[in-house]
Amino acid sequence: MAELDNLNPNRPNLCSSLRWKGMFYPSEKDATVQPSNSGYFWCLHSQTCLGPDGGLAEPGECDKSERKCHQGDLPLA
């Protein structure tokens, strides 16, 4: 379960450069459907799964303000 938590994009202090496919599909949350975090994340600046600092671009890493590339909070829906 820890890995799923690490891939959960609904966490505070996410870098505003973090992107994932689900953020481009607006839909209402359905409590009867279990969350599905595919794990496909990328950085807006590097356009890869690694950030400009060489670290992974995923929610569990992109919520750390101490990363040199961290840019403010991503507004959560």
C-alpha positions in Angstrom: 0.0 0.0 0.0 3.0 2.3 0.6 3.7 2.3 -3.2 0.2 3.3 -4.0 0.4 6.2 -1.5 3.7 7.3 -3.2 1.9 7.5 -6.5 -1.2 9.4 -5.1 -1.3 12.8 -6.8 -3.8 14.1 -4.2 -1.2 15.3 -1.6 -0.2 18.7 -0.4 2.9 20.6 -1.6 3.1 19.0 -5.1 5.4 20.7 -7.5 3.4 22.7 -10.1 5.5 21.1 -12.8 4.4 17.5 -12.1 2.1 16.2 -14.8 0.1 12.9 -15.2 -2.5 11.8 -17.8 -5.4 11.8 -15.3 -5.1 15.6 -14.9 -6.2 16.1 -18.5 -9.5 14.2 -18.1 -12.0 16.1 -16.0 -14.4 13.7 -14.4 -16.3 13.5 -11.2 -15.0 11.2 -8.5 -17.0 8.0 -8.1 -16.8 6.5 -4.6 -17.7 3.1 -6.0 -14.6 2.9 -8.1 -11.3 2.2 -6.5 -8.5 4.7 -7.2 -6.2 3.7 -10.1 -2.8 5.3 -10.1 -1.0 4.2 -13.2 2.3 5.6 -12.1 2.9 7.5 -15.4 4.2 10.9 -14.3 6.5 13.4 -16.0 8.0 16.8 -15.3 6.8 19.8 -17.4 10.4 21.1 -17.7 12.3 17.9 -18.6 9.3 16.2 -20.4 10.6 12.9 -18.9 10.0 10.8 -15.8 13.0 12.6 -14.2 13.0 16.1 -13.0 15.7 18.7 -13.9 17.6 17.6 -10.8 17.7 14.0 -11.9 15.2 12.8 -9.3 12.0 10.8 -10.1 9.0 12.8 -11.2 6.3 11.3 -9.1 4.1 12.6 -6.2 6.1 10.9 -3.5 9.2 12.8 -4.6 7.7 16.0 -6.1 6.2 17.1 -2.8 9.6 17.9 -1.2 10.3 21.6 -1.1 14.0 20.9 -0.6 14.3 19.7 -4.2 16.1 22.4 -6.2 13.6 22.2 -9.0 10.4 22.3 -6.7 8.1 25.1 -7.9 5.3 25.9 -5.5 2.1 24.0 -4.9 0.0 22.4 -7.6 -3.6 23.4 -7.0 -5.6 20.3 -6.3 -9.1 19.8 -7.7 
